[in-house]
Amino acid sequence: MNRLKAFIEKNVQGWKVLSLFVLTNMVYGLMLAVTIPETMAFANGMKLLDMMPLGYDLEYVIELFSALGVQGRSTYLTCQIPVDMVYPFLFGCSYSLLFGYLLKKLNRLDSLLFYACALPILAGTADYLENIGIIVLLNTYPDVMPIEVQLTMLCSLTKSLTTSLYFILLIIVLIWLGLNLLFKPKKT
């Protein structure tokens, strides 16, 4: 945690946080606008594994990969997954710094809330593990093992839970900061 705190304290300048935030969301936008739709075009309306925050089972994976077909599975592996291997790193860094930046504005960087800065890093790590699991599943299809699906789904659930918790805390901190700015005594 000391290394994370040192990293955040060193990098919470507004321009750094904003630049990284914009870059992160450009990559996310690329996934939402290009790579995910390209892959889902083969899926007959089924959601990709990374887009299922409440999980999935072996039956769903088999049905999805079957619907994707050879070309769809190839697109998943060579189009969507490579971009999604960049995004978790950017998400972890930028959203940790964003939370740290807001805490610094509230003079709470030394409070227990600081631990929430680790949530995006945990989510990014879970996303990497989920991606590795999806790669394994795609490469072993049709001989997918239930344990591979369960481990990959566990990573998907962990990513979803930590991301949701982070955004709930982010909204609370943004409201807190907004209220502080709104009711801040005027300097005379």
Backbone as a printed PyTorch tensor [residue, N CA C, xyz], in Angstrom:
tensor([[[  0.8170,  -1.1910,   0.0000],
         [  0.0000,   0.0000,   0.0000],
         [  0.8660,   1.2610,   0.0000]],

        [[  2.0540,   1.1580,   0.5880],
         [  2.9480,   2.3120,   0.6110],
         [  3.3800,   2.7070,  -0.7980]],

        [[  3.6240,   1.7120,  -1.6500],
         [  4.0210,   2.0040,  -3.0330],
         [  2.8670,   2.6610,  -3.7890]],

        [[  1.6540,   2.1850,  -3.5540],
         [  0.4950,   2.7930,  -4.1990],
         [  0.3390,   4.2330,  -3.7340]],

        [[  0.4980,   4.4580,  -2.4500],
         [  0.3580,   5.8170,  -1.9120],
         [  1.4260,   6.7380,  -2.4990]],

        [[  2.6550,   6.2480,  -2.5930],
         [  3.7330,   7.0610,  -3.1750],
         [  3.4430,   7.3680,  -4.6400]],

        [[  2.9540,   6.3770,  -5.3740],
         [  2.6090,   6.5680,  -6.7910],
         [  1.5110,   7.6240,  -6.9260]],

        [[  0.4940,   7.5250,  -6.1070],
         [ -0.6290,   8.4630,  -6.1950],
         [ -0.1900,   9.8670,  -5.7900]],

        [[  0.5310,   9.9790,  -4.6830],
         [  0.9710,  11.3030,  -4.2430],
         [  1.8560,  11.9800,  -5.2790]],

        [[  2.6450,  11.1850,  -5.9920],
         [  3.5480,  11.7260,  -7.0110],
         [  2.7980,  12.1600,  -8.2700]],

        [[  1.6410,  11.5590,  -8.5480],
         [  0.9820,  11.7540,  -9.8430],
         [ -0.4190,  12.3500,  -9.7890]],

        [[ -0.8080,  12.9960,  -8.7060],
         [ -2.1690,  13.5300,  -8.6200],
         [ -2.3080,  14.9520,  -9.1580]],

        [[ -1.4150,  15.3540, -10.0290],
         [ -1.5890,  16.6510, -10.6760],
         [ -2.7620,  16.5460, -11.6550]],

        [[ -3.5360,  17.6100, -11.7110],
         [ -4.7380,  17.6160, -12.5340],
         [ -4.5060,  17.2380, -13.9870]],

        [[ -3.4450,  17.7560, -14.6010],
         [ -3.2060,  17.4800, -16.0260],
         [ -2.8540,  16.0160, -16.2570]],

        [[ -2.1260,  15.4050, -15.3240],
         [ -1.7930,  13.9830, -15.4610],
         [ -3.0420,  13.1150, -15.3370]],

        [[ -3.8460,  13.4230, -14.3330],
         [ -5.0650,  12.6560, -14.0950],
         [ -5.9990,  12.7900, -15.2970]],

        [[ -6.1720,  14.0160, -15.7670],
         [ -7.0630,  14.2570, -16.9030],
         [ -6.5500,  13.5710, -18.1750]],

        [[ -5.2590,  13.6830, -18.4460],
         [ -4.6810,  13.0600, -19.6520],
         [ -4.8730,  11.5490, -19.6340]],

        [[ -4.5670,  10.9360, -18.5120],
         [ -4.7130,   9.4870, -18.3990],
         [ -6.1780,   9.0740, -18.4570]],

        [[ -7.0470,   9.8630, -17.8410],
         [ -8.4870,   9.5970, -17.8760],
         [ -9.0050,   9.6420, -19.3180]],

        [[ -8.5990,  10.6510, -20.0730],
         [ -9.0370,  10.7730, -21.4710],
         [ -8.5100,   9.6010, -22.2930]],

        [[ -7.2350,   9.2580, -22.1420],
         [ -6.6610,   8.1280, -22.8860],
         [ -7.3870,   6.8260, -22.5450]],

        [[ -7.6320,   6.5960, -21.2740],
         [ -8.3310,   5.3910, -20.8320],
         [ -9.7030,   5.2920, -21.4830]],

        [[-10.4160,   6.3880, -21.4790],
         [-11.7700,   6.3630, -22.0180],
         [-11.8080,   6.3590, -23.5330]],

        [[-10.7330,   6.7910, -24.1760],
         [-10.6300,   6.6370, -25.6340],
         [-10.4900,   5.1520, -25.9820]],

        [[ -9.6700,   4.4420, -25.2240],
         [ -9.5130,   3.0040, -25.4480],
         [-10.8260,   2.2860, -25.1610]],

        [[-11.5010,   2.6790, -24.0810],
         [-12.8040,   2.0860, -23.7580],
         [-13.8170,   2.3710, -24.8670]],

        [[-13.8010,   3.5940, -25.3620],
         [-14.6820,   3.9560, -26.4760],
         [-14.4020,   3.1290, -27.7180]],

        [[-13.1220,   2.8620, -27.9840],
         [-12.7480,   2.0060, -29.1140],
         [-13.3450,   0.6170, -28.9450]],

        [[-13.2830,   0.0910, -27.7310],
         [-13.8650,  -1.2330, -27.4880],
         [-15.3820,  -1.1940, -27.6820]],

        [[-16.0330,  -0.1740, -27.1040],
         [-17.4930,  -0.1010, -27.1930],
         [-17.9920,   0.1480, -28.6120]],

        [[-17.2440,   0.9510, -29.3660],
         [-17.7010,   1.3420, -30.7020],
         [-17.2140,   0.4150, -31.8090]],

        [[-16.0860,  -0.2740, -31.5880],
         [-15.4870,  -1.0420, -32.6810],
         [-15.3110,  -2.5230, -32.3370]],

        [[-14.4430,  -2.8280, -31.3890],
         [-14.0440,  -4.2360, -31.2090],
         [-15.1530,  -5.1160, -30.6420]],

        [[-15.9190,  -4.6040, -29.6940],
         [-17.0190,  -5.4020, -29.1460],
         [-18.1120,  -5.6140, -30.1950]],

        [[-18.5820,  -4.5420, -30.8880],
         [-19.5840,  -4.7770, -31.9350],
         [-19.0930,  -5.6980, -33.0540]],

        [[-17.8080,  -5.5700, -33.4350],
         [-17.2610,  -6.4630, -34.4740],
         [-17.3510,  -7.9210, -34.0360]],

        [[-17.0420,  -8.1700, -32.7860],
         [-17.0850,  -9.5370, -32.2700],
         [-18.5310,  -9.9960, -32.0900]],

        [[-19.3690,  -9.1260, -31.5370],
         [-20.7640,  -9.4910, -31.2770],
         [-21.5660,  -9.6950, -32.5680]],

        [[-21.0710,  -9.1700, -33.6770],
         [-21.7620,  -9.3570, -34.9540],
         [-21.8910, -10.8380, -35.2960]],

        [[-21.0100, -11.6630, -34.7510],
         [-21.0320, -13.1030, -35.0050],
         [-21.8290, -13.8710, -33.9450]],

        [[-22.2670, -13.1880, -32.8810],
         [-22.7930, -13.8690, -31.6930],
         [-24.3040, -14.0890, -31.6790]],

        [[-24.9940, -13.7520, -32.7340],
         [-26.4580, -13.9380, -32.7950],
         [-27.1710, -13.3410, -31.5780]],

        [[-26.7580, -12.1340, -31.1830],
         [-27.4100, -11.4460, -30.0780],
         [-26.9370, -11.8350, -28.6940]],

        [[-26.0550, -12.8040, -28.5840],
         [-25.5320, -13.2070, -27.2680],
         [-24.4610, -12.2240, -26.8130]],

        [[-24.3640, -12.0430, -25.5020],
         [-23.3520, -11.1600, -24.9440],
         [-22.0170, -11.8880, -24.8540]],

        [[-20.9340, -11.1170, -25.0300],
         [-19.5930, -11.6640, -24.8400],
         [-19.3560, -11.8850, -23.3510]],

        [[-18.4350, -12.7660, -23.0340],
         [-18.1850, -13.1150, -21.6320],
         [-17.7730, -11.9010, -20.8050]],

        [[-16.9690, -11.0120, -21.4050],
         [-16.5170,  -9.8360, -20.6480],
         [-17.6380,  -8.8320, -20.4020]],

        [[-18.7900,  -9.0320, -21.0370],
         [-19.9130,  -8.1110, -20.9020],
         [-21.0250,  -8.6910, -20.0180]],

        [[-20.6970,  -9.7000, -19.2240],
         [-21.6870, -10.3680, -18.3810],
         [-21.2970, -10.2410, -16.9100]],

        [[-21.6580,  -9.1210, -16.2810],
         [-21.2170,  -8.8600, -14.9070],
         [-21.7690,  -9.8320, -13.8660]],

        [[-22.8420, -10.5350, -14.1900],
         [-23.4140, -11.4780, -13.2160],
         [-22.9790, -12.9160, -13.4750]],

        [[-22.0770, -13.1120, -14.4170],
         [-21.5090, -14.4280, -14.6450],
         [-22.1750, -15.2160, -15.7580]],

        [[-21.7150, -16.4340, -15.8980],
         [-22.1380, -17.3360, -16.9590],
         [-21.7570, -18.7440, -16.5450]],

        [[-22.2060, -19.7300, -17.3160],
         [-21.8690, -21.1130, -16.9980],
         [-21.3260, -21.8150, -18.2390]],

        [[-20.9580, -23.0740, -18.0780],
         [-20.3740, -23.8620, -19.1660],
         [-21.3090, -23.9030, -20.3700]],

        [[-22.5820, -24.0970, -20.1000],
         [-23.5670, -24.1850, -21.1880],
         [-23.5820, -22.8980, -22.0150]],

        [[-23.5270, -21.7550, -21.3320],
         [-23.5410, -20.4720, -22.0410],
         [-22.2820, -20.3110, -22.8900]],

        [[-21.1300, -20.6650, -22.3180],
         [-19.8650, -20.5290, -23.0430],
         [-19.8990, -21.3680, -24.3150]],

        [[-20.3440, -22.6070, -24.2040],
         [-20.4220, -23.4970, -25.3710],
         [-21.3770, -22.9110, -26.4180]],

        [[-22.5360, -22.4360, -25.9510],
         [-23.5260, -21.8660, -26.8730],
         [-22.9740, -20.6020, -27.5560]],

        [[-22.3150, -19.7260, -26.7840],
         [-21.7390, -18.5030, -27.3430],
         [-20.6620, -18.8290, -28.3750]],

        [[-19.7260, -19.6900, -27.9990],
         [-18.6180, -20.0080, -28.9090],
         [-19.1140, -20.7050, -30.1610]],

        [[-20.1530, -21.5030, -30.0240],
         [-20.7690, -22.1400, -31.1810],
         [-21.4010, -21.0860, -32.0880]],

        [[-22.1260, -20.1380, -31.4900],
         [-22.7600, -19.0660, -32.2630],
         [-21.7210, -18.1870, -32.9490]],

        [[-20.6050, -17.9320, -32.2730],
         [-19.5610, -17.1010, -32.8570],
         [-18.9690, -17.7400, -34.1120]],

        [[-18.8690, -19.0610, -34.0950],
         [-18.2540, -19.7450, -35.2270],
         [-16.7550, -19.4970, -35.2600]],

        [[-16.1010, -20.0520, -36.2490],
         [-14.6430, -19.9460, -36.3610],
         [-14.2150, -18.4910, -36.5130]],

        [[-14.8760, -17.7660, -37.3950],
         [-14.4890, -16.3770, -37.6440],
         [-14.7580, -15.4870, -36.4280]],

        [[-15.8740, -15.6970, -35.7600],
         [-16.1930, -14.9100, -34.5670],
         [-15.2290, -15.1730, -33.4240]],

        [[-14.8830, -16.4380, -33.2190],
         [-13.9120, -16.7650, -32.1630],
         [-12.5540, -16.1590, -32.4920]],

        [[-12.1980, -16.1790, -33.7630],
         [-10.9400, -15.5750, -34.1900],
         [-10.9630, -14.0580, -33.9630]],

        [[-12.0880, -13.4310, -34.2650],
         [-12.2300, -11.9890, -34.0430],
         [-12.1340, -11.6640, -32.5570]],

        [[-12.7430, -12.4910, -31.7170],
         [-12.6740, -12.3180, -30.2620],
         [-11.2040, -12.3490, -29.8180]],

        [[-10.4670, -13.3440, -30.3300],
         [ -9.0650, -13.5270, -29.9390],
         [ -8.1340, -12.4600, -30.5000]],

        [[ -8.3610, -12.0340, -31.7340],
         [ -7.3850, -11.1660, -32.4010],
         [ -7.7990,  -9.7010, -32.4660]],

        [[ -9.0460,  -9.4020, -32.1480],
         [ -9.5280,  -8.0230, -32.2350],
         [ -9.8990,  -7.4810, -30.8470]],

        [[-10.8110,  -8.1620, -30.1650],
         [-11.3010,  -7.6670, -28.8810],
         [-10.2750,  -7.8700, -27.7570]],

        [[ -9.7470,  -9.0590, -27.6290],
         [ -8.8440,  -9.3510, -26.4980],
         [ -7.5820,  -8.4720, -26.5180]],

        [[ -6.9190,  -8.2470, -27.6630],
         [ -5.7190,  -7.3850, -27.6160],
         [ -5.9940,  -5.9770, -27.0730]],

        [[ -7.1100,  -5.3760, -27.4720],
         [ -7.4450,  -4.0440, -26.9520],
         [ -7.7660,  -4.1500, -25.4640]],

        [[ -8.4360,  -5.2340, -25.0810],
         [ -8.7940,  -5.4320, -23.6830],
         [ -7.5960,  -5.8450, -22.8320]],

        [[ -6.4540,  -6.0390, -23.4350],
         [ -5.2390,  -6.2810, -22.6550],
         [ -4.5320,  -4.9570, -22.3380]],

        [[ -4.8970,  -3.8890, -23.0240],
         [ -4.3610,  -2.5540, -22.7440],
         [ -5.2370,  -1.8460, -21.7110]],

        [[ -6.5330,  -2.0050, -21.8560],
         [ -7.4950,  -1.2600, -21.0480],
         [ -7.3590,  -1.4700, -19.5320]],

        [[ -7.2030,  -2.6950, -19.0160],
         [ -7.1450,  -2.8530, -17.5460],
         [ -6.0100,  -2.0690, -16.8860]],

        [[ -4.8660,  -1.9910, -17.5580],
         [ -3.7470,  -1.2180, -17.0150],
         [ -4.1160,   0.2580, -16.9370]],

        [[ -4.6770,   0.7700, -18.0370],
         [ -5.0770,   2.1750, -18.0640],
         [ -6.1740,   2.4520, -17.0390]],

        [[ -7.1520,   1.5510, -16.9540],
         [ -8.2390,   1.7130, -15.9830],
         [ -7.6820,   1.7590, -14.5650]],

        [[ -6.8330,   0.8000, -14.2320],
         [ -6.2670,   0.7330, -12.8790],
         [ -5.5150,   2.0000, -12.5110]],

        [[ -4.6660,   2.4690, -13.4180],
         [ -3.8790,   3.6810, -13.1300],
         [ -4.7490,   4.9240, -13.0750]],

        [[ -5.5450,   5.1390, -14.1160],
         [ -6.2700,   6.4120, -14.1880],
         [ -7.3340,   6.5410, -13.1080]],

        [[ -8.0540,   5.4770, -12.8440],
         [ -9.1190,   5.5980, -11.8490],
         [ -8.5760,   5.6040, -10.4230]],

        [[ -7.4290,   4.9870, -10.1910],
         [ -6.7760,   5.1210,  -8.8810],
         [ -6.3260,   6.5570,  -8.6680]],

        [[ -5.7130,   7.1200,  -9.7120],
         [ -5.2630,   8.5080,  -9.6080],
         [ -6.4300,   9.4790,  -9.4850]],

        [[ -7.5080,   9.2140, -10.1940],
         [ -8.6780,  10.0840, -10.0940],
         [ -9.2040,  10.1060,  -8.6590]],

        [[ -9.3220,   8.9420,  -8.0520],
         [ -9.8170,   8.8810,  -6.6780],
         [ -8.8410,   9.5870,  -5.7300]],

        [[ -7.5490,   9.3500,  -5.9350],
         [ -6.5440,  10.0260,  -5.1160],
         [ -6.5920,  11.5350,  -5.2810]],

        [[ -6.7910,  11.9820,  -6.5150],
         [ -6.8970,  13.4180,  -6.7960],
         [ -8.0710,  14.0340,  -6.0350]],

        [[ -9.2140,  13.3540,  -6.0820],
         [-10.4000,  13.8560,  -5.3810],
         [-10.1990,  13.8480,  -3.8690]],

        [[ -9.5700,  12.8000,  -3.3540],
         [ -9.2820,  12.7570,  -1.9120],
         [ -8.3440,  13.8840,  -1.5070]],

        [[ -7.3780,  14.1700,  -2.3620],
         [ -6.4500,  15.2720,  -2.0670],
         [ -7.2080,  16.5960,  -2.0150]],

        [[ -8.1570,  16.7840,  -2.9330],
         [ -8.9700,  18.0050,  -2.9360],
         [ -9.7900,  18.1240,  -1.6520]],

        [[-10.1630,  16.9870,  -1.0770],
         [-10.9370,  16.9580,   0.1700],
         [-10.0390,  16.9160,   1.4140]],

        [[ -8.7270,  16.9380,   1.2170],
         [ -7.7620,  16.7900,   2.3110],
         [ -7.9830,  15.4830,   3.0680]],

        [[ -8.2620,  14.4170,   2.3390],
         [ -8.5270,  13.1050,   2.9390],
         [ -7.6190,  12.0170,   2.3630]],

        [[ -6.5200,  12.4110,   1.7690],
         [ -5.6150,  11.4290,   1.1750],
         [ -5.0310,  10.4960,   2.2370]],

        [[ -4.9870,  10.9570,   3.4910],
         [ -4.4520,  10.1260,   4.5720],
         [ -5.5370,   9.3880,   5.3470]],

        [[ -6.7630,   9.3930,   4.8560],
         [ -7.8510,   8.7200,   5.5570],
         [ -7.9910,   7.2710,   5.0950]],

        [[ -8.8890,   6.5490,   5.7210],
         [ -9.1650,   5.1640,   5.3220],
         [ -9.7250,   5.0820,   3.8990]],

        [[-10.3220,   6.1670,   3.4220],
         [-10.8410,   6.1830,   2.0510],
         [ -9.7500,   5.9380,   1.0210]],

        [[ -8.5070,   6.1980,   1.4100],
         [ -7.3950,   5.9740,   0.4830],
         [ -7.3860,   4.5370,  -0.0430]],

        [[ -7.8060,   3.5920,   0.7800],
         [ -7.7890,   2.1890,   0.3580],
         [ -8.6730,   1.9340,  -0.8610]],

        [[ -9.6460,   2.8070,  -1.0920],
         [-10.4880,   2.6720,  -2.2840],
         [ -9.6890,   2.9090,  -3.5660]],

        [[ -8.5440,   3.5570,  -3.4540],
         [ -7.6740,   3.7540,  -4.6250],
         [ -7.1760,   2.4200,  -5.1700]],

        [[ -7.1840,   1.3920,  -4.3430],
         [ -6.7240,   0.0630,  -4.7830],
         [ -7.7980,  -0.6840,  -5.5740]],

        [[ -9.0560,  -0.2780,  -5.4680],
         [-10.1390,  -1.0020,  -6.1440],
         [ -9.9660,  -1.0600,  -7.6660]],

        [[ -9.6030,   0.0530,  -8.3400],
         [ -9.4020,  -0.0600,  -9.7830],
         [ -8.2470,  -0.9900, -10.1640]],

        [[ -7.2530,  -1.0580,  -9.3200],
         [ -6.1220,  -1.9570,  -9.5880],
         [ -6.5710,  -3.4030,  -9.4250]],

        [[ -7.3740,  -3.6590,  -8.4060],
         [ -7.9310,  -5.0070,  -8.2300],
         [ -8.8340,  -5.3670,  -9.4060]],

        [[ -9.6590,  -4.4160,  -9.8440],
         [-10.5420,  -4.6630, -10.9890],
         [ -9.7250,  -4.9240, -12.2480]],

        [[ -8.6690,  -4.1520, -12.4490],
         [ -7.8060,  -4.3550, -13.6150],
         [ -7.1140,  -5.7020, -13.5820]],

        [[ -6.6700,  -6.1130, -12.4140],
         [ -6.0350,  -7.4280, -12.2670],
         [ -7.0360,  -8.5380, -12.5710]],

        [[ -8.2420,  -8.3990, -12.0440],
         [ -9.2940,  -9.3890, -12.3310],
         [ -9.6280,  -9.4110, -13.8170]],

        [[ -9.6020,  -8.2390, -14.4560],
         [ -9.8640,  -8.1570, -15.8980],
         [ -8.7820,  -8.9000, -16.6790]],

        [[ -7.5210,  -8.7290, -16.2810],
         [ -6.4390,  -9.4730, -16.9390],
         [ -6.6360, -10.9830, -16.7840]],

        [[ -6.9740, -11.4060, -15.5730],
         [ -7.1840, -12.8360, -15.3370],
         [ -8.3920, -13.3460, -16.1150]],

        [[ -9.4350, -12.5380, -16.2070],
         [-10.5990, -12.8870, -17.0170],
         [-10.1920, -13.0470, -18.4880]],

        [[ -9.4040, -12.0980, -18.9990],
         [ -8.9550, -12.1650, -20.3900],
         [ -8.1210, -13.4150, -20.6530]],

        [[ -7.2470, -13.7380, -19.7200],
         [ -6.4350, -14.9600, -19.8600],
         [ -7.3520, -16.1760, -19.8820]],

        [[ -8.3480, -16.1780, -19.0070],
         [ -9.3120, -17.2770, -18.9870],
         [-10.0680, -17.3890, -20.2950]],

        [[-10.4840, -16.2610, -20.8610],
         [-11.2030, -16.2750, -22.1360],
         [-10.3010, -16.7920, -23.2510]],

        [[ -9.0420, -16.4010, -23.2320],
         [ -8.0860, -16.9010, -24.2250],
         [ -7.9800, -18.4210, -24.1230]],

        [[ -7.8640, -18.9260, -22.8960],
         [ -7.7840, -20.3810, -22.6930],
         [ -9.0560, -21.0460, -23.2160]],

        [[-10.2080, -20.4870, -22.8630],
         [-11.4810, -21.0730, -23.3110],
         [-11.5860, -21.0810, -24.8350]],

        [[-11.2090, -19.9690, -25.4570],
         [-11.2740, -19.8980, -26.9220],
         [-10.3160, -20.8860, -27.5720]],

        [[ -9.1440, -21.0520, -26.9750],
         [ -8.1440, -21.9580, -27.5550],
         [ -8.4240, -23.4320, -27.2930]],

        [[ -9.2200, -23.7250, -26.2710],
         [ -9.5220, -25.1300, -25.9800],
         [-10.8780, -25.5610, -26.5190]],

        [[-11.6850, -24.5930, -26.9970],
         [-13.0030, -24.9250, -27.5400],
         [-12.8460, -25.9100, -28.6950]],

        [[-13.6030, -26.9550, -28.7850],
         [-14.8180, -27.2930, -28.0550],
         [-14.5760, -28.1430, -26.7990]],

        [[-13.3340, -28.3610, -26.4460],
         [-13.0130, -29.1830, -25.2710],
         [-12.8610, -28.3250, -24.0160]],

        [[-13.8130, -27.4560, -23.7900],
         [-13.7890, -26.5480, -22.6460],
         [-14.1010, -27.3420, -21.3750]],

        [[-13.2850, -27.1100, -20.3420],
         [-13.4880, -27.8050, -19.0710],
         [-14.2880, -26.9150, -18.1170]],

        [[-15.1860, -27.4960, -17.3370],
         [-15.9920, -26.7030, -16.3890],
         [-15.1390, -25.8610, -15.4390]],

        [[-14.0080, -26.3630, -14.9760],
         [-13.1700, -25.6060, -14.0400],
         [-12.6090, -24.3520, -14.7010]],

        [[-12.2940, -24.4240, -15.9970],
         [-11.8040, -23.2480, -16.7200],
         [-12.8870, -22.1640, -16.7710]],

        [[-14.1150, -22.5910, -17.0170],
         [-15.2340, -21.6500, -17.0610],
         [-15.4650, -21.0530, -15.6770]],

        [[-15.4450, -21.8770, -14.6440],
         [-15.6940, -21.3990, -13.2830],
         [-14.6360, -20.3850, -12.8360]],

        [[-13.3720, -20.6800, -13.1290],
         [-12.3000, -19.7510, -12.7460],
         [-12.4040, -18.4330, -13.5160]],

        [[-12.7040, -18.5330, -14.8030],
         [-12.8500, -17.3220, -15.6180],
         [-14.0460, -16.5020, -15.1320]],

        [[-15.1540, -17.1800, -14.8310],
         [-16.3320, -16.4770, -14.3370],
         [-16.0600, -15.8230, -12.9800]],

        [[-15.3030, -16.4780, -12.1350],
         [-14.9390, -15.8930, -10.8440],
         [-14.1810, -14.5790, -11.0570]],

        [[-13.3060, -14.5630, -12.0340],
         [-12.5710, -13.3330, -12.3580],
         [-13.5290, -12.2670, -12.8910]],

        [[-14.4940, -12.6760, -13.7170],
         [-15.4970, -11.7330, -14.2360],
         [-16.3040, -11.1340, -13.0950]],

        [[-16.7280, -11.9630, -12.1580],
         [-17.5030, -11.4850, -11.0110],
         [-16.6770, -10.5510, -10.1280]],

        [[-15.4110, -10.8970,  -9.9220],
         [-14.5200, -10.0580,  -9.1140],
         [-14.3360,  -8.7010,  -9.7740]],

        [[-14.1140,  -8.7050, -11.0830],
         [-13.9830,  -7.4460, -11.8360],
         [-15.2470,  -6.6080, -11.6760]],

        [[-16.3790,  -7.2320, -11.8340],
         [-17.6630,  -6.5380, -11.7560],
         [-17.9000,  -5.9660, -10.3600]],

        [[-17.6550,  -6.7580,  -9.3400],
         [-17.8780,  -6.3280,  -7.9600],
         [-16.9640,  -5.1710,  -7.5740]],

        [[-15.6700,  -5.2950,  -7.8660],
         [-14.7320,  -4.2360,  -7.4770],
         [-14.9910,  -2.9570,  -8.2720]],

        [[-15.3590,  -3.0920,  -9.5410],
         [-15.6670,  -1.9180, -10.3510],
         [-16.9200,  -1.2250,  -9.8280]],

        [[-17.9420,  -1.9910,  -9.5170],
         [-19.1870,  -1.4140,  -8.9880],
         [-18.9480,  -0.7080,  -7.6580]],

        [[-18.2360,  -1.3530,  -6.7660],
         [-17.9320,  -0.7440,  -5.4710],
         [-17.1460,   0.5530,  -5.6620]],

        [[-16.1730,   0.5280,  -6.5690],
         [-15.3790,   1.7230,  -6.8410],
         [-16.2750,   2.8720,  -7.3050]],

        [[-17.1450,   2.6110,  -8.2730],
         [-17.9690,   3.6900,  -8.8110],
         [-18.9770,   4.2150,  -7.7930]],

        [[-19.4580,   3.3640,  -6.9100],
         [-20.3270,   3.8290,  -5.8290],
         [-19.5530,   4.7970,  -4.9290]],

        [[-18.3500,   4.4090,  -4.5510],
         [-17.5230,   5.2790,  -3.7060],
         [-17.1290,   6.5580,  -4.4420]],

        [[-16.8610,   6.4480,  -5.7440],
         [-16.5130,   7.6310,  -6.5400],
         [-17.6730,   8.6260,  -6.5590]],

        [[-18.8700,   8.1420,  -6.7370],
         [-20.0490,   9.0230,  -6.7420],
         [-20.2030,   9.7020,  -5.3810]],

        [[-20.0150,   8.9550,  -4.3110],
         [-20.1130,   9.5300,  -2.9580],
         [-19.0680,  10.6370,  -2.7730]],

        [[-17.8400,  10.3710,  -3.1890],
         [-16.7690,  11.3590,  -3.0420],
         [-17.0390,  12.5830,  -3.9250]],

        [[-17.5580,  12.3740,  -5.1230],
         [-17.8930,  13.5090,  -6.0000],
         [-18.9970,  14.3730,  -5.3880]],

        [[-19.9930,  13.7420,  -4.7990],
         [-21.0620,  14.4930,  -4.1250],
         [-20.4850,  15.2600,  -2.9350]],

        [[-19.6400,  14.6030,  -2.1670],
         [-18.9940,  15.2290,  -1.0170],
         [-18.1950,  16.4530,  -1.4630]],

        [[-17.4040,  16.2920,  -2.5170],
         [-16.6080,  17.4040,  -3.0330],
         [-17.5120,  18.5250,  -3.5370]],

        [[-18.5760,  18.1640,  -4.2430],
         [-19.5210,  19.1570,  -4.7350],
         [-20.1650,  19.9420,  -3.6080]],

        [[-20.5680,  19.2400,  -2.5630],
         [-21.1660,  19.9170,  -1.4070],
         [-20.1560,  20.8340,  -0.7270]],

        [[-18.9070,  20.3780,  -0.6230],
         [-17.8610,  21.2210,  -0.0320],
         [-17.6660,  22.5000,  -0.8400]],

        [[-17.6700,  22.3660,  -2.1590],
         [-17.4930,  23.5400,  -3.0100],
         [-18.7060,  24.4640,  -2.9400]],

        [[-19.8770,  23.8820,  -2.8620],
         [-21.1240,  24.6510,  -2.8260],
         [-21.2700,  25.4350,  -1.5270]],

        [[-20.9030,  24.8210,  -0.4300],
         [-21.0880,  25.4470,   0.8790],
         [-19.7940,  25.9790,   1.4810]],

        [[-18.7830,  26.1150,   0.6470],
         [-17.4960,  26.6540,   1.1160],
         [-17.6970,  28.1260,   1.4640]],

        [[-17.1810,  28.5320,   2.6340],
         [-17.3180,  29.9530,   3.0000],
         [-16.5980,  30.8350,   1.9860]],

        [[-17.2380,  31.9440,   1.6410],
         [-16.6520,  32.9070,   0.7020],
         [-15.4920,  33.6420,   1.3750]],

        [[-14.4000,  33.8090,   0.6130],
         [-13.2580,  34.5820,   1.1340],
         [-13.5610,  36.0560,   0.9240]],

        [[-13.2350,  36.8300,   1.9420],
         [-13.4880,  38.2820,   1.8240],
         [-12.2080,  39.0560,   1.7300]]])
